[in-house]
């Protein structure tokens, strides 16, 4: 039904198309490479074609040529902003396949770091959104207050990005009692700041005029296109992995999906609703972290505490496993297959949230104007380096993959042609 609506719109507007404009793969409004081709009737967008694939890094291929501990740290580098989400999903998948239990204290620590990253990511996104609106004062405000959570993450893990906390069977670092007060101070800081964020983003006339009824994704469209994360929840779809497939301690917390209704607004699915969901999720993450700190169980950090013993156990493991984690952008999904006497994963497949939300861009763009392109593009909080895959199809339709040696040869040939 959704696709029919889009097709009807495009067919009806074909005669009105005056010209096309390309945006990307590099453009001041884009933080990562992707190519859009817009069909326009005056200032109004009547057609859009999306072409990803400019940032492929071959991480899955590399991961299947390393042992599982080495691949874990590779998974952490899929995305800098979701640098806890991918290793958490990866470790869950491996633990599922190998039948390894995670101690309760390690589960609580994983939850805390994951929710701290959600606070960091949502505030970062708010700043990017403000920048796309041309509101750089608000950008600098949000990125300034974001420093508090990054300082806390550095204190707890040793790193501001790529925290290296998860390890298969548990976590590498504890949160000692003497550092709990640092977390409490940071959470109090954000609780005091929350109303200021609400006022700055949800009660500011400039932001309202640029985001209300802009980039609309209706409930039916979100369902039809399988949107995930805040993009789906902004349209009123109550979908959240922590609610629907609760992992770690989320089953006891009864976490529920945040929608614009929690702000007293009927969901429209516009950019304004995307802001509502992310701001309210900051408050939700604060509550989750506080509960984890209050009820932190004692006990071991790893069920298999020695790395040689862990590697030996993983080498004997055989089976398939999946890991699902509600990242700030939406569901991160990892699939792994292990075979006995093989150190490397036989198969590893990653689905990042941007892949799930890519087609939601189409109805969001249609009907809006050129000036809205940057904020609509930013509304799904895209990450191209997480998502991109590479596939080759020759002119005669033959499908193939190309190995490193051939790619190096082709690159050198092109360089010689360019340089004469």
N, C-alpha and C positions, 0 to 999 in steps of 0.2 A: 504494500500500500504506500509506504514511504517512497520507494523507488519510483512508483507510478507518478507520485506527485512531483518529484524532481524532474522526471522525464517530460511530463506535461509542461512544466515551467520552461524547460529548455527548448522544447519544440515550439512553444508559443512565442518565445523570445528570439528565435533564430533570425527572423526577418528584421528584428530591431537591432541586432548586433552591429555596432558601428566600427569597432576596432578591438584588437586584442593587445594586452600588455603582459610581458613576462616579468616576474619578480623572482630573483634568485638565480642560481644557487647562492650567490653572495649578494647581500643587500644590507644597508644600514639598519633596517627593521628586523633582520633575522640574526639570531645569535649563533645559529648553526646552519650548515648548507642544506637547502631544499629548494626545489623549483616549483613555482606556481605559474600557471598561465590563465589569465583572467580574460573573459569575454565581457565587453562593456557596452552598455547603451547609455551614452553620456557618462555620467559619474556612477551609474548603477551597475552592479555586478549581475550578469545574467548567465554566466557560465564559468566553471573553474575546472582546471585539470591540475592534479598534484603529482609531482614526480620526485620521489625520494631516491636514495641510493648513492649519495655523494660522500658519505662518511663511513663506508664499510671498513671494518678493521680486522675481520677474520678471527674474532676472539673464540667463537665456538670451535673452529678448526684447531686453533692453538691449544685450547683446553683439553682436547681429546688426544694430545700428545704429551701431556704432563700427568704426574700422579695427582690424586684428589686434593692433597694439601696445597700443591702448587696451583692447581686450577681454582681453588677457593680464593686465593689472593688475586688471580686473574679476574674472577667474577666481580670482585670489589671494584675493579677499574672499568667495568662496563659503563658506569655513570658516576660522576663525581658528586652530584647532588643526591642521588639515591645510593650512596656508597655503602649503606648498611642493608638496603632492601635486597639487592642481588645476592650478597653472600648469605643473608638469612634464608632466602628462598633456596639457594644452592645447598646449604647445610641441611635444611629440612628435607630436600629431595634425596640427598645421600643417606641421611639417617633413616628415612623411610625405606629406601632400597636395602640398606644393610641391617635394619632392625635394631638400631642403636637408640637408647633412651637418653634424654637430656635432663639433667638434674633440675629440680624446681627453682633453685636459686639462679642457675644459668638462664632459665626461661624468663625469669623476672628481669634480669639484667639486659637480655636481648630486647625485651619489650620496652624498657626505659630508653635505651639508646635509639631504638626505632622511632619512638614517639618524640624524642628530642629532635631527631632529624626531620620529622614532620613539621614541627614548629619552625625550624630553620628554613625548610624548603618553602613553606607557605608564605613566610615573611619575605623571603627572597623573591618569590613570584609576585607578591604585591608590589615590590619595588620595581620589578621589570614591567609590570602592567602600568604603573604610574609613568614610567619612562616612555612607554609606547603611546601614552596619551599626551606626552609632552609636559608632564607634571614632574619635573626633575627635583623640585623641592621635596615632594613626597617620596621620591626614589631615595634621596639621601637620608631622609628621616628613617625610613624602614630599614635601609641597609645599616644604618648606625645602630638601631636597636637589635638587629640580627646578631651583632657582635657578641652580645651577652650569652646567647645559647651556644655560639661557636667556641667561646672561651670555656664554657662549662664542658662541652664535648672534649676539648683539648685537655682539660684537667682530669676528666674521667678516663680517657682512652690514650692520651698522649698525642693525638692528632686532631687537627681541625677538619680535615677531610680524609677519607679512607681510614676508618677507625681501627681496623684489624681486630675487632672484638670477637666475632664469632669464630669458633673452631668446631670441626665436626665432633660431636658428643658434648658440646658445652660452650664456654667462653674462655678467652685467654686472660682476662683481667677481672678482678673483683671491684665492687664499689664499697670501699671500707667505710666504717662508721664516721671517721673523721672527715670524709668528703660528702656525706649526706647533707650537711648544712649548706654546702655550696649549691647543691641542687635545689634545696628549699629556698635559698635566697634568689636564685634565678627565676624559679616558678613564681615567687611573690612579685618579682619585678614585672613579669609578663601579665600577671593578674591585674596589677595596678595600671599597666599600659593598655589593656584590652579595650577599655572604653575609648581611649584616645584613637586606637586603630579603627574602631567602629565609626567614630565621628569623622575621621579623616577619609575613610573610604566609602562609607555607606550613607553619610549625612552631608556630604559635600556636593554642592550643586554642579560644579564642573565635572566631577566624576559621574554623577547621576546622568547628566545630559549626554555624556560620551559612552555610557555603558548600558543604560536601560533600553530595552527593545533593540539591542545591537547584538549580532551574532547569536541569533535564537536557534536553539535545538529543542524541539518539542519533546514531550514525554514519549509519544509514539515513534518519533524519529530516533530517539536515544535507544529505545528497545529494539527497533528494526536494525539499527547499525551496531548493536552490541557495545555501546559506549560503556566506559568503566570509570571508576574513581570520581573525583569531584565534578568532572564533565557530565557524568550520568546523574549524579546526585543533584546537580544544579537544575536538571530537568525534572526533578521529582522522583527519580528512580531510586528506591531505597536499597541500593546495592553496595555492600562493603564486605570484604573478605573477613574482617574481624567479627562481623555479625553473622555472615552466612556460612562460614567454614572456620569457626574460631580455633585459633592455634594458641599455643602457650597458655596463659591464664585468662584469655579473653572470654572463654565460656562462662567463667564465674563473674566477670565484670558486666556482662550483658550490654556490651557496646552496641549502639544502634547507629544506623546511617543518618548523617546530618543532611537535611534538605532545607530549602528556603522557608518551608513552613515553620521551622524552628525559630525563624526571625519574624514570624507573623505575616509572611508574604506568600501568596499563591505562586507556585513555581511557574516561571515563564521559560527558563532555560537560556536566558541571555547572559551577557558578560557580567552584569550586575549580580545575578544569581550565583555565578562562579565565585565572585568576591565574597558573597555572604557565606557560602559553604566553607571556603578556606579560612575565613576569619573565625567562624564558629568552631571549626576543627582545631584551631589553636587552643581555644578554651577546653575542648574535649581532651586534647592530648595532655594538658596540664593536669586535669582530673585523673587521667589514667596513670601518669607518672607518680602523682602524689599517693595514689592507692598502692602502687607497686612498692614505693618506699616505705609506706606504713606497714605493709603486710609481707615484707621481704623475708622469705624463708631462709633458714640457715642451711648449711650443708656444702657439698662439693661443687666445684665449678665445672668439672668434666667427669663424665662417667668412665672414660678411658683416659687417665691423666698423662700417660707417657706417649710421646709422639711415635717412637718405634713400635709400641704395642698397638697404637691406633692404626698405623700404616699396615701392620701385619693383619689386623682384623679386617681392614678394608680390602686387602688383597684376597681374602677368603670370601668376601661378600659376593653375592650373586642375586640379581633381580632388578626390578624397575622401581623408580620412585618419583614422586612429584613434590614440589614445594610451592606454596602459594603465600604471598605476603602482600598486604595492603600498603603499597608504597605511597608517598605523597601524591603521585600522579594517578594512582590506580593500581590494579592488580599486576604484580610481577609473578610470572609463572616460569618455573624451571622443571625440566624433565631430564632424568638421568637413567642410564642403564649400565649396570655393572656385570662383569663376568669374572668368575673365579680365576685366580692366578694371573690376573691382568691388573696392573697398577693404575692404568689410565681409564677414564670412563669410555665405554664403548660407544655411547651416544650421549650427547648433551645438547639440549635445545632450550633456548631462552625466548620468552615472549615478553617484551617490555610494554609498559602502559601506552606509550605513544602509538604503537602498532594497533592497539585496540581502539584508539580514538581517532585514527587518521581520517576515516571516512566521515566522521562527524563534522569535519571542516566544510564539507560540501554544502549541506543545508545552512550551516552557520554563515557562510559567505554570501549565498544567493540572496539577492534583493537588497543587500547593503551597499555602501559606497566605498570609493577608493580610499578615502581618509580613514575608514574603519578597518582596513586590512591588517595593520600592525596589531591592534588590540585583539581582533578576532583570532589571528594566528597565535597570539600569546595566550588566549583564553584556555586552551587545553593544556597549557604548560608543557609544550613539546620538548622532546630530547631526541635529536636525530641519531646521535652516536649510540644511544641505547638500542635503537630500532633497526638501523639499516642492515640490509642483507644484499648480497650480490648474486646475480644469476645472468648467464649469457645465453642469448638466442641469436643464431646467425640469420642472415637474410633468407636462407632457404628453409628456416624453421627448425634447424637442428639445435637441440639444447645441450649445453655442456658446461663444465666448470674448467677453470684454467688454474694451473698450479704456479707456484712461485717462479720457477725457472722461466716459464713462458711469459709471465707478466713482466719479469725483469728484462727479457729479450725485447718484448714489444715496447717497453718504456725507453730502452736505449735506442731503438730504431726511431721512435718519435723524436727523441732529443736530437739525434743526428739530422733528421729532416728539418727540424726547426732551426738548428744552428748552421745548416748548410754544410 
